[in-house]
Amino acid sequence: MTTTTTIPGELFLLLTNDAGRQDSTQYRKQALAAAAVAELALREKVALDDERNPHVEVLDPASTGIPVLDQSLGALTELSRTRIKSVISHRWMDLTEVIGEGFAATGAVVRKDGWFTTTWPTRDDTLEAGLRARLAGAVTDGAQASLQDCILLELLRALGIAHRILKDDVPGMSRRDLDRTITQLDLDHPAATAVKKVIDDMTAVMLTTTVATTTT
């Protein structure tokens, strides 16, 4: 497995437009961090406690051999039992660079450095096209949905952009129908509760940021 096939890697494809900029959301950084924590929880590398705003605890700091997960794991080890809301927004959990480099190495994107930002324009959309087809299949037939599909779709739903991102892949399905279908998919895994906490807290971070922006 490589960075490009991880949950945060695939989410990066969905949240990055052909020009290489974040698409449909201003919370790509937080979403990628949440996706990485979710995958580490599934791999039993980290755990969340039972508090309302849970801490993230590293259970196994050993390398996974996957750059994006290892960067996340290293950051979480340094942060040491930090609450999930703070983890998702922490600068050490900005995974855009490591994920972009992973896709650039495969030829899927190219790196373009600007004066203030780096973008990742699409070079070959084969990976993204396959991902979209897979997610469309998961939506139209829940029996086809893998655990990774369910998590990706739930992350998009939590961001409020599932329909905006996938409308061309599931033609004829309304936003309400798509969101309802996603909520009915089954996260069948022992770490499902932890994954749902991560997604819920990502949503809480977004709401907090939005409120702070509109009141200043």
C-alpha positions as CSV (number, residue, x, y, z in Angstrom):
1,M,0.0,0.0,0.0
2,T,1.2,3.5,-0.8
3,T,0.1,7.1,0.2
4,T,-2.0,7.2,-2.9
5,T,-4.2,4.3,-1.8
6,T,-4.8,5.5,1.8
7,I,-8.0,7.1,3.0
8,P,-6.3,10.6,3.2
9,G,-4.7,10.0,-0.2
10,E,-7.9,9.2,-1.9
11,L,-9.7,12.1,-0.1
12,F,-7.0,14.4,-1.5
13,L,-8.0,13.4,-5.0
14,L,-11.6,14.2,-4.3
15,L,-10.9,17.6,-2.7
16,T,-8.4,18.8,-5.3
17,N,-9.6,20.2,-8.6
18,D,-7.8,19.7,-12.0
19,A,-6.0,23.0,-11.5
20,G,-4.5,21.6,-8.3
21,R,-6.3,23.7,-5.8
22,Q,-8.6,22.6,-3.0
23,D,-12.1,22.1,-4.3
24,S,-15.5,22.5,-2.7
25,T,-14.3,23.1,0.8
26,Q,-11.9,25.4,2.7
27,Y,-11.3,22.5,5.2
28,R,-9.1,20.2,3.1
29,K,-6.3,20.3,5.7
30,Q,-8.6,19.3,8.6
31,A,-10.3,16.7,6.5
32,L,-7.0,15.0,5.4
33,A,-5.9,15.0,9.1
34,A,-9.2,13.4,10.2
35,A,-8.9,10.8,7.4
36,A,-5.3,10.0,8.6
37,V,-6.4,9.6,12.2
38,A,-9.3,7.4,11.1
39,E,-7.0,5.1,9.2
40,L,-4.5,4.9,12.0
41,A,-7.4,3.9,14.3
42,L,-8.4,1.2,11.9
43,R,-4.8,-0.1,11.9
44,E,-4.8,0.0,15.7
45,K,-1.9,2.4,15.8
46,V,-3.9,5.0,17.8
47,A,-7.0,5.0,20.0
48,L,-9.5,7.6,21.2
49,D,-10.7,7.7,24.8
50,D,-14.3,7.9,25.8
51,E,-14.5,11.6,26.7
52,R,-16.8,13.9,24.8
53,N,-13.8,15.6,23.2
54,P,-11.5,12.6,23.2
55,H,-7.8,12.5,23.4
56,V,-5.8,10.6,20.7
57,E,-3.4,8.1,22.2
58,V,-0.6,6.4,20.2
59,L,-0.7,2.7,20.8
60,D,2.1,1.7,18.4
61,P,4.6,4.3,17.1
62,A,6.3,1.8,14.8
63,S,6.5,2.9,11.1
64,T,3.8,1.7,8.8
65,G,6.1,2.2,5.8
66,I,3.5,4.6,4.3
67,P,4.7,8.3,4.2
68,V,1.4,10.0,5.0
69,L,0.6,7.7,7.8
70,D,4.1,7.8,9.3
71,Q,4.1,11.6,9.2
72,S,0.7,11.6,11.0
73,L,1.9,9.0,13.5
74,G,5.0,11.0,14.3
75,A,3.0,14.2,14.8
76,L,0.6,12.4,17.1
77,T,3.5,10.9,19.1
78,E,4.9,14.4,19.6
79,L,1.5,15.8,20.5
80,S,1.0,13.1,23.1
81,R,-2.6,12.5,24.1
82,T,-3.9,15.8,22.5
83,R,-7.6,16.2,22.1
84,I,-8.8,15.2,18.7
85,K,-10.2,18.7,17.9
86,S,-6.7,20.2,18.4
87,V,-5.0,17.4,16.5
88,I,-7.1,17.9,13.4
89,S,-6.2,21.6,13.2
90,H,-2.5,21.3,14.3
91,R,0.1,22.5,11.8
92,W,2.0,19.3,12.2
93,M,-1.0,17.4,10.8
94,D,-0.9,19.4,7.5
95,L,-0.6,16.4,5.1
96,T,-1.0,18.2,1.8
97,E,2.6,18.2,0.9
98,V,3.3,14.5,1.6
99,I,0.2,13.4,-0.2
100,G,0.9,15.7,-3.2
101,E,4.4,14.3,-3.5
102,G,3.0,10.8,-3.4
103,F,0.7,11.4,-6.3
104,A,3.4,13.4,-8.2
105,A,5.7,10.3,-7.9
106,T,3.0,8.3,-9.7
107,G,2.5,10.9,-12.4
108,A,-1.1,11.6,-11.4
109,V,-0.3,15.2,-10.6
110,V,2.5,17.7,-11.0
111,R,3.9,20.0,-8.4
112,K,3.6,23.7,-9.2
113,D,5.2,26.1,-6.8
114,G,3.8,29.7,-6.7
115,W,4.8,32.8,-4.8
116,F,2.6,31.9,-1.8
117,T,1.2,28.4,-2.4
118,T,1.9,25.1,-4.0
119,T,-0.7,23.5,-6.3
120,W,-1.0,20.0,-7.7
121,P,-2.5,20.2,-11.2
122,T,-3.8,16.9,-12.6
123,R,-1.6,15.2,-15.1
124,D,-3.3,11.8,-15.4
125,D,-6.9,11.4,-14.0
126,T,-6.9,7.5,-14.2
127,L,-6.7,7.1,-10.4
128,E,-9.4,9.6,-9.7
129,A,-11.7,8.2,-12.4
130,G,-11.3,4.7,-10.9
131,L,-12.0,6.1,-7.4
132,R,-15.1,7.9,-8.5
133,A,-16.4,4.8,-10.2
134,R,-15.8,2.8,-7.1
135,L,-17.6,5.3,-4.8
136,A,-20.5,5.5,-7.3
137,G,-20.8,1.7,-7.1
138,A,-20.8,1.8,-3.3
139,V,-23.6,4.3,-3.3
140,T,-25.8,2.5,-5.9
141,D,-25.2,-0.9,-4.3
142,G,-24.2,-0.9,-0.6
143,A,-23.1,-4.5,-0.8
144,Q,-20.2,-3.3,-3.0
145,A,-19.0,-0.7,-0.4
146,S,-15.7,-1.4,1.3
147,L,-14.9,0.0,4.7
148,Q,-12.7,2.6,3.0
149,D,-15.5,3.6,0.7
150,C,-17.8,4.1,3.7
151,I,-15.3,6.3,5.5
152,L,-14.6,8.4,2.4
153,L,-18.3,8.9,1.7
154,E,-19.0,9.8,5.3
155,L,-16.2,12.3,5.4
156,L,-17.6,14.0,2.3
157,R,-21.1,14.0,3.8
158,A,-19.8,15.5,7.1
159,L,-18.1,18.2,5.0
160,G,-21.5,18.9,3.4
161,I,-20.1,18.4,-0.1
162,A,-20.8,14.8,-1.0
163,H,-23.3,15.8,-3.7
164,R,-21.2,18.6,-5.0
165,I,-18.2,16.2,-5.5
166,L,-20.1,13.2,-6.8
167,K,-23.1,14.5,-8.6
168,D,-21.8,13.7,-12.0
169,D,-20.9,10.2,-10.9
170,V,-24.4,9.4,-9.5
171,P,-26.6,11.3,-12.0
172,G,-30.3,11.6,-10.9
173,M,-29.5,11.3,-7.2
174,S,-30.5,14.4,-5.2
175,R,-28.3,15.8,-2.4
176,R,-30.8,14.6,0.2
177,D,-30.9,11.1,-1.3
178,L,-27.2,10.8,-1.5
179,D,-26.7,12.0,2.1
180,R,-29.3,9.5,3.3
181,T,-27.8,6.7,1.4
182,I,-24.4,7.4,2.9
183,T,-25.7,7.4,6.4
184,Q,-27.2,4.0,5.8
185,L,-23.9,2.4,4.8
186,D,-22.5,0.2,7.6
187,L,-19.1,0.9,9.1
188,D,-18.6,-2.7,10.1
189,H,-15.3,-2.7,12.0
190,P,-14.3,-2.8,15.7
191,A,-12.8,0.7,15.3
192,A,-16.0,2.1,13.8
193,T,-16.9,4.0,16.9
194,A,-13.5,5.7,17.0
195,V,-13.8,6.5,13.3
196,K,-17.2,8.1,13.8
197,K,-15.7,10.2,16.7
198,V,-13.0,11.5,14.4
199,I,-15.5,12.5,11.7
200,D,-17.8,14.1,14.3
201,D,-15.0,16.1,15.7
202,M,-13.8,17.2,12.3
203,T,-17.3,18.6,11.8
204,A,-17.1,20.3,15.1
205,V,-13.8,22.0,14.2
206,M,-15.3,23.3,11.0
207,L,-18.3,24.7,12.7
208,T,-16.1,26.4,15.3
209,T,-14.0,27.9,12.6
210,T,-17.0,29.1,10.7
211,V,-18.6,30.7,13.8
212,A,-15.2,32.4,14.7
213,T,-15.0,33.8,11.1
214,T,-18.5,35.2,11.0
215,T,-18.3,36.8,14.4
216,T,-15.0,38.7,13.9
